[in-house]
Amino acid sequence: QVQVVESGGGLVQAGGSLNLSCVASGRLSSFYLMDWYRQAPGKQRELVAGITSDGVSNVEDFVKGRFTISRDNAKNKVYLQMNSLKPEDTAVYYCQYWRDTNDYTWGQGTQVTVSS
């Protein structure tokens, strides 16, 4: 069983920065993806960024240039550095451990609120 815990959310003014952290623990595969999703009120959950065990990463176009994903395999941690935040970035941010379609785990989410 895998547990995923996010941290680092909060309230920030537009133009500010936040660094989200996510730690995975338990029965971790030797190769797995760690992804960040977000869900704004009334909207579907959407992928923000993802990174593999060997550091191959992808950031979705709508946050590219502002958000950066990184990973510390020794600590089983993934980070989402969010800069130049906008009010439309307000959402609950979720971290996901993903090994395959039958082996994935969501965290409980962390709230990010960007005030204008």
C-alpha positions in Angstrom: 0.0 0.0 0.0 1.2 3.5 -0.9 0.5 6.7 1.0 0.8 10.2 -0.6 0.8 13.4 1.4 1.0 16.9 -0.1 2.0 20.1 1.7 2.9 23.7 1.0 -0.4 25.2 -0.1 -1.7 28.4 1.1 -2.9 31.9 0.3 -0.7 34.1 -1.8 -1.2 37.3 -3.8 -1.1 37.3 -7.5 2.4 37.3 -8.8 3.7 35.4 -5.8 5.2 32.0 -5.5 4.5 28.7 -3.7 6.4 25.5 -3.5 4.3 22.4 -3.1 5.8 19.2 -1.8 4.6 15.6 -2.0 6.0 12.6 -0.3 5.2 9.0 -1.1 5.7 6.1 1.3 4.9 2.5 1.6 5.3 -0.2 -1.0 6.8 1.9 -3.8 7.8 0.5 -7.1 11.3 1.0 -8.4 9.8 3.0 -11.3 6.8 5.2 -11.0 5.4 8.5 -12.0 4.6 11.3 -9.7 2.1 13.8 -11.1 0.5 17.0 -9.9 -3.2 17.7 -10.8 -5.4 20.5 -9.8 -9.2 20.9 -9.4 -10.8 24.3 -9.3 -14.4 24.7 -8.0 -16.9 23.5 -10.6 -14.2 22.2 -12.9 -12.7 18.8 -13.7 -9.4 17.7 -12.3 -6.6 18.5 -14.7 -3.0 17.4 -15.1 -0.5 20.1 -14.3 2.8 18.3 -14.5 4.5 14.9 -14.1 7.9 13.4 -13.7 9.3 9.9 -14.0 11.7 8.1 -11.7 14.6 9.0 -14.0 13.7 12.7 -14.2 11.8 13.0 -17.4 9.3 15.7 -16.8 6.4 17.4 -18.5 4.6 20.6 -17.6 1.3 21.4 -19.3 1.3 24.4 -21.6 -1.1 26.5 -19.5 1.5 26.7 -16.7 4.7 26.2 -18.7 7.2 28.9 -17.9 5.7 29.5 -14.5 5.6 26.1 -12.9 8.5 23.7 -12.5 8.4 20.1 -11.3 11.3 18.3 -9.7 11.9 15.1 -7.8 14.2 13.8 -5.1 14.2 10.0 -5.4 16.2 9.5 -2.2 13.4 11.1 -0.3 10.5 9.8 -2.5 9.5 13.4 -2.9 8.2 15.6 -5.7 8.0 19.3 -5.8 6.0 21.8 -7.7 7.5 25.3 -7.8 4.8 27.8 -8.8 5.9 31.3 -9.7 4.0 34.3 -11.1 0.8 32.9 -9.7 -2.5 34.1 -11.1 -6.0 34.0 -9.5 -7.0 31.3 -12.1 -4.4 29.0 -10.5 -6.6 28.8 -7.4 -7.5 25.2 -6.9 -6.9 22.1 -4.8 -3.6 20.6 -5.9 -3.4 16.8 -5.8 -0.3 14.6 -6.0 -0.6 11.2 -7.6 1.7 8.2 -7.4 1.2 6.2 -10.5 2.8 2.9 -11.4 0.2 1.5 -13.8 -3.6 1.6 -14.3 -4.1 -0.8 -11.4 -1.6 0.8 -9.0 -2.0 4.5 -8.3 -2.7 6.6 -5.2 -4.0 10.1 -4.7 -3.0 12.4 -1.9 -5.6 14.3 0.0 -4.9 17.6 -1.8 -3.6 21.0 -0.7 -5.5 24.2 -1.2 -3.8 27.0 -3.2 -5.6 30.3 -3.2 -4.3 33.2 -5.3 -5.8 36.6 -4.5 -6.0 39.4 -7.0 
